[in-house]
């Protein structure tokens, strides 16, 4: 048989490509079962940003570029939320500093995010499982997705 597209790997990337080209004749090659690797075992967090404190991203890439990237991530969140429907929940996330030296970076990140118009709040004290209550950023944009159900749903399409 001749295929329009052969995809190696049945994880998040492979299934996404397959879903995008679902009108074509495709073959997905996977050494195990679909989602048997990292995609099927992740926690399903949908977090906007680079996974580093926003202040660090601003310092590294400049304020305009960091802001542009945050907005791009929010656009992607909307697309994921629309596509995932029943498998996505917007629950927010909480960023705390583990070390005192990190506190200033978290606080500066909050101030930059807030001034850039992102929906974040500063919480002065919350019991988050650390030795002492912590202050940090409550980010209302973030969510979670049931990865296995979502990717199986896309793979079935």
N, C-alpha and C positions, 0 to 999 in steps of 0.2 A: 504494500500500500504506500502511496505517496502522500506526505503531509505538507501542509502549508507552513507549519511551524512545529519544531520539536523543542520541548522545554525540559531541561535537566534540573530536577529537584521539585518536590511537591510540598514545599513550605510556602510561607507568606509571599515571597517574590514570585515563585513559579506559578502559584495559584492566581496571583494578581495579574500576571501576564496572560495566563490562560483565560481568565475572566474578561480581560480587555479584548482579546482576540477570539471570543467565544463563537463568533459567526464563521470562523475559519475551521479548517480541518486540522486539529492539533493533537499532539501526543505529549503527555507528561510522563517522563521517566523518573521513577523514585525507587531507590534501593530498598526502602522499607515501605511502610504504609504512609499515606498522606499525613502530614503534620506530625510525623514521628520524631522529628528533631527539635531544634530550638523553638520554632513557631508554636508547636503543640505544647511546649512546656513553659512558655513565658507567663508572666503574671497578668498580662493584658492591659497594662497601664498605657493610656493615651495622654502623653504629657507634651505640652507645647514648649518650644525652646530647644536648646542644644543639650540639655542634661547637665549644664553647668549654670552657675549663678549668672543672672542677666548682667550684672555689673562686670563680670569677667568677659562676657561676650561683647559688651560695649567697649571694653578696654582693648580687646583683641581685634575687633572688626570695625570699630567706630560706631557711633550712636545711630546714624541713619541706616547702616547696613543691619545692625542688630534689630532695630525696630522693624525693618522690612522683613527680616527672617521670622520674627515673632508673628507678624501678620500673615505670612505665608503658612505658618504652622496652624494658625487659627482657621484659615481657609481649608486646610487639610482636615482639621478636626470636624468641620461642618460636613465635608464630603464623606468622611468615615461614619459620622453619626447618621447621615442620610442613607448610606449604603448598608450599615449594620443594623439599623432600626431596632429590632427587638433584642439585639445582643450587646447594645451599648448603653451605658448609664453615665450621665454627667454627675460626678460626685465631688469634684474638686480634689485638691491635693494640699498638703501642708509641708512647707520647707522650713526646717529648723537648722540651727547651727549646732554642731556637736562640740566644737571647740570655741572658746572665747574669741580667738583670733578670727574665726569664720563669721562671728556675729556681725561685724561691721560690713562684711561683704553681702550678707543676707539683707541687712537693713538698707544698704545702698541699692541693692537690687530691687527691693520693694519700692523705694522712692523713685527709681527710674521707671519701673513698670507702671506705677501709679501716674506719674507725670506724663507718660506716653499713652495713657488712656486705657490700660488693660485692667480688667476686673479682678483686682486683688485687694486684700485687706491685711492689715498688720494685727496680729494677735499677740498681746503682751505676755500672756502666760497660759499655757495649756499643758496638761499632763499627756505626754505622747510616748510614754514608756521609757524615757530616760531617767537617770537618777533624780534629777530635779525638773520641775516644770520648765518649759522653754518658750521663748518668743519666736515668732516666725511669720512667714507669708502664707496666707490662705489664698490659693489660686482657684478661682471659681470656674476656669475654663476646662480643667482637666477631667478626664473620665476613665472608665474601665470598660473593657470589652471581653466577652467570653470568647477567647481566641479559638478554641477548638470548634465550638458551634458556629462561629462566624465564618471561619475558613472552610469548614465543611459545607456550609450553605453556599459560599461562593464557588467551591469546587463542583457542587452539584449542578450549578448553572452552566 
